[in-house]
Amino acid sequence: MSNKTYNDLLCNTSELIVEATQADEAVYEAGSAERSTFQPLLSELRVRYTVLLLRLDAVYDQLLQPQKRLIVKRLLEACLGRLLEIKHELVELHLSDYTYDDDEALVKLSVTPHEAEPCIPQYFVREREEEVERRHNFITDTLRKLGYEPPKPKPLVLTEQQAVIIIQSHERARQGRLRGQFMKEIRLLKEKGRDQKGEMSSSAATAIQRVWRGFIARRDTRRRKKEEQLLIGMALPAYSESKAVARSEEVKQIRRNLQKEREIKFQDALVKIEEQLRAQHGVKINERIADELRRWISEYYERTGKLPEFPSEEGGGSRAMFSRQGTGIDSDLSKSSPVSSKDSKKSKESKDKKNNKTEENKNKDEADDLKNFKCTSSAFLQDMVNSNEEYEDIWKYRDDDVIQHEEYDKDMIERDKMLKIEQEIRNIVDEMMRSELELLQAAFDRDRAHKGKKAKKPQKKVRRGGKKSKKKKEKDLTPDRTTESLFEELVTNGIIRPYPFVKIDDFIGEKSYAASEWRGQGREPLPCLGDIRQLVKEYCILPLGSETVRASAPIVRSVLITGPSGSGKKMLVHAICSEVGAMLFDLTPANIVGKYPGKTGLIMLIHLVMKVSRLLQPSVIWMDDAEKPFIKKIPKTDKTDPKRLKKDLVKIIKGICPEDRVLFVGTCRTPWEAEQKLLFQCYSKVIQIPRADYGSISLMWQTKLHKAGALSSKLELSCLSRVSDSYTIGTLLAALDSVLTTKRRLQLRVRALTAQEVAVQLSTLEPVYAEQDSAAESWWLKTPMERRRQRVLQRLLELEQENEEKAAAGK
């Protein structure tokens, strides 16, 4: 696509941003209201920002103009951050981690449920491709030096008898082919010897015509039927890589290469233009600022009879001094003066009055708090509005050579650099003026002391602010070691592990389409696999990808993913790492057994993991069998010492700061075996992978069989999906791999795959039993979010009953 296409897309997106931000501001103006009022508003906003995220990602990925891309990136990050804020608002609103799509919002905005799922911005990995590749190669090289080789397919080893049988079958087949060729030649010789003078009868010709025309008609009917089914979507075309898609990717890659070239030119221009401007205007700006400051100080001295206090660099420097017309001392003291005793008494009296409420008012306030909801302030909304206004003022209506050729704008660089140079020079001049003022003040004090006047003692500044942070800085146990050496040590010990590249969209599953209707009826819907995929995106992938978003968005430090074996827990961990290019630290009890022994060794292990994960962020710290450190009684057969990290897990997770792009992920199959209080102290969010529903299983079979070329009209897909009901997706894929061997794939053209073949293979595998489902369901009711939701519902019910009793008593 051309430059005009993406510029037009950006213009349209800018208009949509105005609509979304206006609707967003209207939600804040609503203040506190009933929860049912906010639900459709926030759901609509979530869909709006999801659509904006998709559009801005497409524009940022293909736009060439480097200065315009900076604004688009700010818009993209602000949109992403606001989307995550709305997600957490909806969680607080529904008291559930699952925020299902609102049907009315989807219809109003003409968006499908698939489009309402957030996309992963491409720049998460694309702008760090070289770094990610370099780290991957370093891990591979280090493991190769240690003698580790990636697993290879085992060679086929035959016994002598098996080899003889294969040779015999091939020799018999060869002899059969020769015999067939020989018989064919004899038949041809016989036909040549026949009398060719006889004529074909009319009945024979009619019979041949009838058969041939019937064959042609049936073939055309089948072709037309297949074309019709393809047109209306009842059948899928043969799986193949689309040439149009491949060509589109080639064009996109060409534009990405052009982006890099324009970015290099832009960065070179920044350096050259700054050097030119500094050489041309630096001395003049220095003299001008110094003359202005000296003139202002002299005027101030003539007006007040004393020298001004020069603000610090943090306080604004000379710019703040110019804006202040008074002495500046009184205003500082008034700001820092302590609260008077009268004011403190008044505040105490008002607090006592507030606390002396009647029991009836307390119940009323409690009911209002439970029924009402108020949105918190946003850290991204104003930035989005400002960035969009900047785009409209500078770029939206421009139509010059810069827009047409997508080159950098030299005038903009000069304006920005002049502001930067002037600020730097102003800081230097301010420092010089501070020293001059100190000398003048000292001379002024000496003159006053000489005349018999006491020199004025510098007034102590009243310290403002809260309590000093008691958090001690963590001691660095490896101050003299480089990041590369620490990296290599963790790779050598198997703590940092390579992982396969997996996309989150490879986690196949449908979303719960009836969830909105269920919630409208007051019932809590069950999530589907598509909802789990969306939740992993919102809690794990999107916050980790951007440093700006991670620092300001609601933080999620740890996530626990539970589910039966084969449900896709490990795949989700690999997808999180792949989508953001993260390093994977494996703290599974079975993986760290025998490594870093003793108490000092454990301290060193934790220190190395936390230090290197911050240095190489984004990072994912993963613990499989996450319930084992909290199991009350460990089996004697377990030699992995799973309780080794029990006391330090909370310390590791709480040590993750908002600015650290580090996530702790735990996966487990039987979380109900652990001590629940300790488990939920570690993990702030819990994602339980449910049993695969019919829609997800049907979609999985259709996708995988179509890709394998085994999808045909003879395969009863609905019947196969019903049979697969009690199995996990991983188990179903294992059964499919066992059925579709190389030999069976070659036979698909002759003999189509049937549901019976897969069902027979499934009968040999282990399903998810009802006991395990019931245990998982009862455990889910004990999770913090679910218990909180149940408490609120119970309290609301009690308050309603109390109000009904009072109303009945009043009558």
C-alpha positions in Angstrom: 0.0 0.0 0.0 1.1 3.6 -0.7 2.0 6.4 1.7 -1.4 8.0 1.0 -3.2 4.9 2.3 -1.5 5.0 5.7 -1.8 8.8 6.0 -5.5 8.6 5.2 -5.9 5.8 7.8 -4.1 7.9 10.4 -6.5 10.9 9.6 -9.5 8.6 10.1 -8.0 7.1 13.3 -7.5 10.7 14.6 -11.2 11.4 14.3 -12.0 8.1 16.0 -9.6 9.1 18.8 -11.5 12.4 19.3 -14.8 10.4 19.6 -13.3 7.9 22.0 -11.7 10.5 24.3 -14.9 12.6 24.4 -16.9 9.5 25.5 -14.1 8.7 28.0 -14.2 12.1 29.5 -18.0 11.9 29.8 -17.6 8.7 31.9 -15.4 10.7 34.4 -17.9 13.6 34.5 -20.6 11.1 35.5 -18.8 10.7 38.9 -20.2 8.1 41.2 -23.3 6.1 39.9 -24.8 2.7 39.9 -22.7 -0.2 38.6 -25.3 -1.0 35.9 -24.8 2.6 34.5 -21.1 2.2 34.0 -21.2 -1.3 32.5 -22.3 -0.4 29.0 -20.2 2.7 28.9 -16.9 1.0 29.9 -17.6 -2.0 27.6 -18.1 0.4 24.7 -14.9 2.2 25.6 -13.0 -1.0 25.7 -14.1 -1.9 22.2 -13.3 1.6 20.9 -9.8 1.5 22.2 -9.3 -2.1 20.9 -10.2 -0.9 17.4 -7.9 2.1 17.8 -5.1 -0.1 19.0 -5.4 -2.3 15.8 -5.4 0.8 13.5 -2.5 2.6 15.2 -0.4 -0.6 15.2 -0.9 -0.9 11.4 0.0 2.8 10.9 3.0 2.7 13.1 4.3 -0.5 11.5 4.2 1.0 7.9 4.5 4.8 8.3 7.8 6.2 6.9 8.0 9.8 8.2 10.2 9.5 11.4 8.9 12.5 13.2 5.3 11.6 12.6 6.0 8.0 13.8 7.1 9.5 17.2 3.6 11.0 17.7 1.9 7.8 16.5 3.9 5.8 19.0 2.9 8.1 21.8 -0.7 7.6 20.7 -0.3 3.9 20.4 1.2 3.6 24.0 -1.4 5.9 25.4 -4.2 3.9 23.8 -2.7 0.6 25.1 -2.3 2.0 28.6 -5.9 3.3 28.6 -7.2 -0.1 27.4 -5.5 -1.8 30.3 -6.9 0.8 32.7 -10.4 0.1 31.4 -9.8 -3.6 31.8 -9.0 -3.2 35.5 -12.0 -0.9 35.9 -14.3 -3.6 34.4 -12.7 -6.2 36.7 -13.6 -4.0 39.7 -17.0 -3.3 38.3 -17.9 -7.0 37.8 -15.6 -8.4 40.5 -14.4 -10.9 38.0 -11.3 -11.2 35.8 -13.3 -12.1 32.8 -14.7 -9.0 30.9 -16.9 -10.4 28.2 -17.9 -8.4 25.1 -21.2 -6.4 25.4 -23.5 -7.3 22.5 -25.0 -3.8 22.2 -21.5 -2.2 22.0 -20.4 -4.6 19.3 -23.6 -3.9 17.3 -23.3 -0.2 17.8 -19.7 0.0 16.6 -20.1 -2.7 13.9 -17.3 -4.8 15.4 -17.1 -8.6 15.4 -16.1 -10.5 18.6 -12.8 -11.5 17.0 -12.0 -7.8 16.2 -12.9 -6.9 19.8 -10.0 -8.9 21.1 -6.8 -6.8 21.6 -4.0 -7.3 19.1 -0.3 -7.6 20.1 1.5 -4.5 18.7 4.2 -5.6 16.3 6.8 -3.1 17.6 7.2 -5.1 20.8 9.6 -7.5 19.0 10.3 -5.8 15.7 12.2 -2.9 17.3 14.3 -5.4 19.3 14.8 -8.0 16.6 18.6 -7.8 16.7 18.7 -7.8 20.5 16.4 -10.8 20.7 18.3 -12.7 18.0 21.7 -11.9 19.7 20.4 -13.3 23.1 19.0 -16.4 21.4 22.3 -17.1 19.6 24.2 -16.5 22.9 22.1 -19.1 24.7 22.4 -21.6 21.8 26.2 -21.1 21.6 26.6 -21.5 25.4 24.6 -24.7 25.4 26.5 -26.1 22.4 29.8 -25.5 24.3 28.4 -27.5 27.2 27.7 -30.4 24.8 24.0 -29.8 24.6 22.4 -30.5 21.2 18.9 -29.8 20.3 16.8 -33.0 20.2 16.9 -34.8 16.8 14.5 -37.4 15.5 15.7 -40.8 16.4 17.0 -42.9 13.5 15.0 -46.0 12.6 16.8 -49.1 13.9 15.7 -52.3 12.3 16.4 -55.9 13.2 17.7 -58.3 10.6 14.3 -60.0 10.2 12.6 -56.6 9.7 15.2 -55.6 7.1 14.7 -58.9 5.2 10.9 -58.5 5.2 11.2 -54.9 3.8 13.6 -56.1 1.1 11.3 -59.0 0.1 8.3 -56.7 -0.1 10.1 -54.3 -2.4 11.5 -57.1 -4.6 8.0 -58.6 -5.0 6.6 -55.2 -5.9 9.4 -54.8 -8.5 8.6 -58.2 -10.0 4.9 -57.4 -10.0 5.5 -54.2 -11.9 7.6 -56.0 -14.5 5.0 -58.7 -14.9 2.3 -56.1 -15.4 4.3 -54.3 -18.0 5.0 -57.6 -19.8 1.2 -58.5 -19.8 0.4 -55.1 -21.1 2.7 -55.5 -24.1 1.2 -58.9 -24.9 -2.3 -57.4 -24.9 -1.3 -54.6 -27.2 0.2 -57.1 -29.6 -3.0 -59.1 -29.7 -5.1 -56.0 -30.3 -2.9 -55.1 -33.3 -3.4 -58.5 -34.8 -7.2 -58.2 -34.8 -9.2 -57.4 -37.9 -9.7 -53.6 -37.9 -12.2 -53.6 -40.8 -15.3 -54.0 -38.6 -17.5 -51.0 -37.9 -18.9 -49.9 -34.5 -22.6 -50.5 -34.2 -24.9 -47.5 -33.4 -26.1 -49.0 -30.1 -22.4 -49.3 -28.9 -21.8 -45.6 -29.8 -25.0 -44.5 -28.0 -23.9 -46.4 -24.9 -20.5 -44.8 -24.9 -22.0 -41.4 -25.4 -24.5 -41.9 -22.5 -21.8 -43.0 -20.1 -19.4 -40.1 -21.1 -22.1 -37.4 -21.0 -23.3 -38.7 -17.6 -19.7 -38.6 -16.3 -19.2 -35.0 -17.6 -22.6 -33.8 -16.1 -21.8 -35.3 -12.7 -18.3 -33.8 -12.7 -19.7 -30.3 -13.5 -22.4 -30.7 -10.9 -19.8 -31.6 -8.2 -17.6 -28.6 -9.3 -20.5 -26.1 -9.2 -21.6 -27.5 -5.8 -18.1 -27.1 -4.4 -17.8 -23.5 -5.8 -21.1 -22.6 -4.2 -20.1 -24.1 -0.9 -16.8 -22.1 -1.0 -18.7 -18.9 -1.9 -21.1 -19.2 1.1 -18.5 -20.4 3.5 -19.8 -24.0 3.9 -16.5 -25.5 2.7 -12.9 -24.5 3.1 -10.5 -24.2 0.1 -7.4 -26.4 0.0 -4.8 -25.1 2.5 -2.0 -23.2 0.8 0.0 -20.1 1.5 -1.8 -17.3 -0.3 0.3 -15.6 -3.0 -1.5 -12.3 -2.2 -0.7 -12.5 1.5 2.9 -13.4 0.6 3.2 -10.4 -1.7 1.6 -8.2 0.9 4.2 -9.3 3.4 7.0 -8.6 0.9 5.7 -5.1 0.4 5.5 -4.5 4.1 9.0 -5.7 4.6 10.2 -3.3 1.9 8.5 -0.4 3.7 10.1 -1.6 7.0 13.6 -1.4 5.4 12.8 2.1 4.1 11.7 3.0 7.7 15.2 2.0 9.0 16.9 4.1 6.3 14.8 7.1 7.1 15.4 6.7 10.8 19.1 6.5 10.3 19.0 9.7 8.2 16.8 11.4 10.9 19.2 10.5 13.7 22.2 11.7 11.7 20.4 15.0 11.0 19.6 15.4 14.7 23.3 15.3 15.6 24.5 17.5 12.7 21.8 20.2 13.1 22.5 20.4 16.8 26.2 20.9 16.3 25.6 23.6 13.7 23.1 25.5 15.9 25.3 25.2 18.9 28.3 26.6 17.0 26.2 29.4 15.4 24.0 30.5 18.3 25.6 29.1 21.5 27.7 32.1 22.5 24.9 34.7 21.6 22.4 32.8 23.7 24.8 32.6 26.6 25.5 36.3 26.6 21.8 37.2 26.2 20.7 35.0 29.2 23.5 36.3 31.4 22.7 39.9 30.6 19.0 39.3 31.3 19.7 37.7 34.7 22.2 40.4 35.8 19.8 43.2 34.8 17.0 41.5 36.7 19.1 41.0 39.8 20.2 44.6 39.9 16.6 45.8 39.5 15.4 43.4 42.2 18.2 44.8 44.6 17.2 48.4 43.8 13.5 47.6 44.5 13.9 45.6 47.7 17.3 46.3 49.1 18.4 42.7 49.2 19.6 40.0 46.9 17.1 37.4 45.6 17.2 33.7 46.3 18.1 31.8 43.2 15.8 28.7 42.7 17.5 25.3 42.2 17.5 23.5 38.9 14.7 21.2 40.2 12.7 24.2 41.2 12.8 25.7 37.7 16.0 27.8 37.8 15.9 31.3 36.4 12.6 30.7 34.6 10.8 30.3 37.9 12.6 33.3 39.3 11.4 35.5 36.4 7.8 34.3 37.0 7.9 35.3 40.7 7.5 39.0 41.4 7.6 39.0 45.2 10.6 38.3 47.5 10.0 34.6 47.1 10.9 33.9 50.7 7.5 34.5 52.2 5.8 32.3 49.6 8.3 29.5 50.3 7.7 29.8 54.0 4.0 29.9 53.7 4.1 26.8 51.6 6.2 25.0 54.1 4.8 26.3 57.3 3.3 23.7 59.6 -0.4 23.5 60.4 -1.5 25.7 63.2 -2.9 24.2 66.5 -6.4 25.8 65.8 -6.6 24.3 62.4 -5.5 20.9 63.8 -8.2 21.1 66.5 -10.8 22.0 63.9 -9.8 19.0 61.8 -10.0 16.7 64.8 -13.5 18.0 65.7 -14.7 17.5 62.1 -13.3 13.9 62.1 -15.1 13.2 65.4 -18.4 14.5 63.9 -18.0 12.3 60.9 -17.3 9.2 63.1 -20.4 9.8 65.2 -22.8 8.4 62.6 -25.8 6.4 63.4 -26.0 2.7 62.5 -28.7 3.4 60.0 -26.6 5.9 58.0 -23.7 3.4 58.1 -25.8 0.7 56.5 -27.0 3.2 53.9 -23.5 4.2 53.1 -22.4 0.6 52.9 -25.3 -0.2 50.5 -24.3 2.8 48.4 -20.7 1.7 48.3 -21.6 -1.7 47.2 -24.1 -0.6 44.5 -22.3 2.4 43.2 -19.1 2.7 41.3 -16.6 5.5 40.4 -13.9 5.4 37.8 -10.3 6.2 38.9 -8.3 8.9 37.2 -6.4 7.9 34.1 -2.6 8.3 33.6 -2.9 8.0 29.8 -6.1 9.9 28.7 -4.6 13.4 28.8 -1.5 12.2 27.0 -3.6 10.8 24.2 -5.6 14.0 23.9 -2.4 16.1 23.8 -0.7 13.8 21.3 -3.8 13.8 19.0 -4.0 17.6 19.2 -0.3 17.9 18.3 -0.9 15.6 15.3 -3.8 17.7 14.1 -1.9 21.0 14.5 1.3 19.9 12.8 0.5 17.0 10.4 -3.1 16.4 9.6 -3.7 19.3 7.2 -0.1 19.5 5.7 0.4 18.9 2.1 3.9 19.7 1.1 7.1 17.9 0.0 7.7 16.5 3.5 4.3 14.7 3.4 4.7 13.5 -0.2 8.2 12.1 0.1 8.0 11.1 3.8 11.3 12.7 4.6 12.2 14.4 7.9 11.3 18.0 8.5 14.4 20.1 9.0 12.5 23.2 10.4 11.0 21.1 13.2 14.4 19.7 14.2 15.8 23.2 14.3 13.0 24.5 16.6 13.3 21.5 19.0 17.1 21.7 19.1 17.0 25.5 19.7 14.8 24.9 22.8 17.1 22.2 24.0 20.3 24.2 23.5 18.7 27.2 25.2 17.7 25.2 28.2 21.2 23.6 28.5 22.9 27.0 28.3 20.4 28.4 30.8 21.3 25.7 33.3 25.0 26.5 32.9 24.4 30.3 33.3 22.1 29.6 36.3 24.9 27.7 38.0 27.3 30.6 37.3 24.8 33.1 38.7 24.3 31.1 41.8 28.0 31.3 42.6 28.1 35.0 41.8 25.1 35.6 44.1 26.8 33.6 46.9 29.9 35.9 46.6 27.7 39.0 46.5 25.7 37.8 49.6 29.0 37.1 51.5 30.3 40.6 50.6 26.9 42.1 51.6 27.0 40.3 55.0 30.5 41.5 55.7 29.5 45.1 55.0 26.6 44.7 57.4 28.8 43.2 60.1 31.3 46.0 59.7 28.6 48.6 60.2 27.5 46.8 63.5 24.6 45.0 62.2 24.3 41.3 62.8 24.4 39.2 59.7 21.2 37.5 58.9 21.4 33.8 59.5 20.2 31.7 56.6 16.8 30.4 57.6 16.4 26.7 57.8 14.2 25.3 55.2 11.2 23.5 56.5 11.3 20.0 55.0 8.1 19.1 53.2 6.9 15.8 52.0 6.0 12.5 53.5 8.0 10.1 55.6 11.3 8.9 54.5 11.2 5.6 52.7 12.4 2.9 55.0 13.1 0.5 52.2 16.7 -0.5 52.2 18.6 -0.6 48.9 19.2 -4.3 48.0 22.9 -5.2 48.4 24.6 -6.2 45.2 26.4 -9.5 45.8 28.1 -9.5 42.4 29.3 -5.9 41.9 32.4 -6.7 39.9 30.8 -9.1 37.4 29.5 -8.2 34.0 26.0 -8.8 32.7 27.4 -11.3 30.1 29.2 -13.4 32.7 26.0 -13.6 34.9 24.0 -14.4 31.9 26.3 -17.2 30.9 26.3 -18.6 34.4 22.5 -18.8 34.5 22.4 -20.4 31.1 25.1 -22.9 32.1 23.0 -23.9 35.2 19.8 -24.2 33.2 18.0 -21.3 34.9 17.7 -19.3 31.7 16.3 -21.6 29.1 15.6 -21.4 25.4 11.9 -21.7 24.3 10.1 -22.4 21.1 8.6 -19.5 19.2 4.8 -19.6 19.8 2.2 -17.0 18.9 -0.6 -16.4 21.3 -3.2 -16.8 18.5 -2.0 -20.4 18.1 -3.9 -21.1 21.3 -7.1 -22.0 19.5 -10.4 -21.4 21.1 -13.8 -19.7 20.7 -15.0 -16.9 23.0 -18.2 -17.1 25.1 -20.8 -15.4 22.9 -23.7 -15.8 25.4 -21.8 -14.3 28.4 -23.3 -10.8 28.0 -26.8 -12.2 28.0 -26.1 -14.4 31.0 -24.7 -11.4 33.0 -27.8 -9.5 32.1 -29.8 -12.2 33.7 -27.7 -12.1 36.9 -25.8 -15.3 36.2 -22.0 -15.7 36.1 -21.0 -17.2 32.7 -18.3 -19.8 32.3 -15.3 -18.7 30.3 -14.2 -20.4 27.1 -10.6 -20.9 25.7 -10.9 -17.7 23.7 -11.5 -15.7 26.9 -8.5 -17.3 28.5 -6.4 -16.2 25.5 -7.6 -12.6 25.8 -7.0 -12.6 29.6 -3.4 -13.7 29.0 -2.9 -10.9 26.5 -4.3 -8.3 28.9 -2.5 -9.4 32.1 0.8 -10.8 30.8 1.7 -9.7 27.3 0.4 -6.1 26.7 1.9 -4.7 30.0 5.3 -6.3 29.4 5.8 -5.1 25.9 6.1 -1.3 26.6 8.2 0.4 29.2 5.9 3.4 29.3 2.8 1.4 29.7 4.3 -0.9 32.4 5.4 2.1 34.5 2.0 3.8 34.6 -0.6 1.1 34.0 -2.1 -1.0 36.9 0.6 -3.5 37.8 0.3 -7.3 37.7 3.4 -8.8 39.3 2.4 -12.5 39.3 -0.1 -14.8 37.5 -1.0 -18.4 38.4 -2.2 -20.5 35.4 -4.0 -23.7 36.4 -5.5 -26.5 34.3 -5.3 -30.2 33.7 -2.4 -31.8 31.8 -2.4 -31.0 28.1 -4.6 -27.9 28.5 -1.8 -25.5 27.2 -0.2 -24.0 30.3 3.3 -24.3 29.1 2.3 -23.1 25.6 0.9 -19.9 27.1 4.2 -19.3 29.0 6.2 -19.7 25.7 3.7 -17.5 23.9 4.1 -14.7 26.5 7.9 -14.9 26.1 7.7 -15.0 22.3 5.3 -12.1 21.8 7.5 -9.7 23.8 10.9 -11.2 23.2 11.4 -12.0 26.9 14.0 -14.0 28.7 12.7 -17.2 30.4 13.9 -18.0 33.9 13.0 -21.4 35.1 12.6 -21.8 38.9 10.7 -25.1 38.8 11.7 -27.2 41.9 12.8 -30.1 39.7 15.0 -27.7 37.7 16.9 -26.1 40.6 17.5 -29.3 42.6 21.2 -29.7 43.3 22.0 -26.1 42.0 23.3 -23.4 44.3 23.1 -25.6 47.4 22.8 -24.3 51.0 21.4 -21.1 52.4 24.1 -18.9 50.8 23.6 -20.6 47.5 19.9 -20.0 47.6 20.5 -16.3 48.4 22.9 -16.1 45.5 20.3 -17.8 43.2 17.6 -15.3 44.1 20.0 -12.4 43.7 21.2 -13.5 40.3 17.6 -14.1 39.0 16.4 -10.7 40.2 19.4 -8.8 39.0 19.7 -10.4 35.5 15.9 -10.3 35.0 16.1 -6.6 35.5 19.1 -6.2 33.3 17.7 -8.3 30.4 14.1 -7.2 30.7 11.4 -7.9 29.6 11.7 -11.2 31.6 9.4 -14.0 32.7 10.2 -16.0 35.8 8.4 -19.3 35.5 7.7 -22.0 38.1 6.0 -25.2 37.0 4.3 -27.3 39.7 3.6 -24.0 41.5 1.6 -25.7 44.2 4.5 -27.9 45.4 6.2 -25.3 47.6 3.0 -24.9 49.6 2.0 -28.5 50.0 1.6 -29.5 53.6 3.1 -32.9 53.4 5.6 -33.8 50.6 5.7 -37.4 49.5 8.8 -39.3 50.4 9.4 -40.2 46.8 9.7 -36.5 45.9 13.5 -35.7 46.0 13.2 -32.2 44.5 12.9 -30.3 47.8 10.0 -28.2 46.6 9.8 -26.1 49.8 13.2 -24.7 49.2 11.8 -21.4 47.8 8.7 -21.3 50.0 9.8 -18.4 52.2 11.5 -16.4 49.4 8.7 -16.5 46.7 6.8 -13.6 48.3 10.1 -11.6 48.5 10.9 -12.2 44.9 7.4 -11.1 43.7 7.2 -8.1 46.0 10.7 -7.0 44.8 9.3 -6.5 41.3 8.8 -2.7 40.9 6.4 -1.0 38.5 9.2 0.1 36.3 10.5 -3.5 36.1 9.2 -5.3 33.0 9.3 -8.6 35.0 6.5 -11.1 35.4 6.3 -14.1 37.7 4.2 -16.9 36.2 3.3 -20.1 38.0 1.6 -23.1 36.3 0.1 -26.1 38.2 -2.4 -28.9 37.7 -3.7 -29.5 41.3 -3.7 -26.1 43.1 -6.2 -27.4 45.7 -3.4 -29.5 47.3 -1.5 -26.4 48.4 -2.1 -24.1 51.4 -4.4 -21.6 49.9 -3.5 -18.6 52.0 0.2 -18.9 51.1 -0.6 -19.6 47.5 -2.7 -16.5 47.1 -0.1 -14.4 48.9 2.2 -15.1 46.0 -0.1 -14.8 43.0 -2.2 -11.7 42.6 -4.1 -13.0 39.5 -5.4 -16.5 38.9 -6.3 -17.9 35.4 -8.0 -21.3 35.3 -8.1 -23.0 31.9 -11.5 -24.6 31.7 -12.6 -27.8 30.0 -12.6 -27.3 26.2 -16.1 -26.4 25.0 -17.8 -27.7 21.9 -17.1 -24.5 19.9 -13.4 -24.5 20.7 -13.0 -28.2 20.0 -14.8 -27.9 16.7 -12.7 -24.9 15.7 -9.5 -26.8 16.6 -10.5 -29.9 14.6 -11.4 -27.7 11.6 -8.2 -25.7 11.7 -5.8 -28.6 12.2 -7.5 -31.0 9.8 -7.7 -28.3 7.1 -4.0 -27.6 7.5 -3.2 -31.3 7.3 -5.4 -31.7 4.2 -7.6 -34.3 5.9 -10.8 -32.3 6.0 -13.4 -33.8 3.7 -17.2 -34.2 3.4 -16.9 -37.8 4.6 -15.5 -36.7 8.0 -18.3 -36.1 10.5 -16.8 -33.0 12.3 -19.7 -32.5 14.6 -19.7 -36.1 15.7 -15.9 -36.0 16.3 -16.2 -32.8 18.4 -18.9 -34.5 20.6 -16.7 -37.5 21.1 -13.8 -35.3 22.1 -15.7 -33.5 24.8 -13.9 -34.8 27.9 -10.4 -34.4 26.5 -8.0 -31.5 26.6 -6.7 -29.8 23.4 -3.2 -31.3 24.0 -4.6 -34.8 24.2 -6.6 -34.3 21.0 -3.6 -33.1 19.1 -1.5 -36.0 20.3 -4.2 -38.4 19.0 -4.3 -36.6 15.7 -0.5 -36.9 15.3 -0.7 -40.6 16.1 -3.4 -41.1 13.4 -1.9 -39.0 10.7 1.3 -40.8 10.1 3.3 -40.2 6.9 1.8 -43.3 5.3 -1.8 -42.2 6.3 -1.2 -38.7 4.9 -0.3 -40.2 1.5 -3.5 -42.3 1.5 -5.8 -39.3 2.1 -6.5 -38.8 -1.6 -7.6 -42.3 -2.0 -9.1 -43.0 1.4 -10.5 -40.0 3.4 -10.0 -39.7 7.1 -13.0 -40.7 9.2 -14.0 -39.8 12.7 -13.9 -43.4 13.8 -10.1 -43.6 13.3 -9.5 -40.6 15.6 -12.1 -41.9 18.1 -10.3 -45.3 18.3 -7.1 -43.5 19.1 -8.7 -41.3 21.7 -10.0 -44.4 23.5 -6.4 -45.3 24.4 -5.7 -41.9 26.0 -6.7 -40.5 29.4 -9.6 -38.1 29.6 -10.3 -35.4 32.2 -12.5 -37.2 34.8 -15.5 -35.6 36.5 -13.8 -35.8 39.9 -11.0 -33.6 38.7 -13.5 -31.1 37.2 -15.5 -30.9 40.4 -12.3 -30.4 42.5 -11.2 -27.6 40.2 -14.6 -26.0 40.4 -14.8 -26.1 44.2 -11.2 -24.7 44.4 -12.1 -21.8 42.0 -14.8 -20.7 44.5 -12.1 -20.2 47.1 -10.0 -17.8 45.0 -9.7 -14.3 46.4 -11.7 -12.6 43.5 -14.5 -15.2 43.6 -14.8 -15.0 47.4 -14.9 -11.2 47.3 -17.6 -11.4 44.6 -19.6 -13.9 46.7 -19.3 -11.7 49.8 -20.5 -8.6 48.0 -23.5 -10.5 46.6 -24.3 -11.9 50.0 -24.1 -8.5 51.7 -26.3 -6.9 49.1 -28.9 -9.7 49.6 -28.8 -9.1 53.4 -29.2 -5.4 53.0 -32.2 -5.9 50.7 -33.8 -8.2 53.2 -33.2 -5.7 56.0 -34.8 -2.9 53.9 -37.8 -5.1 53.2 -38.2 -5.9 56.9 -38.1 -2.3 57.8 -40.6 -1.4 55.1 -42.9 -4.1 56.3 -42.5 -3.0 60.0 -43.3 0.7 58.9 -46.6 -0.4 57.3 
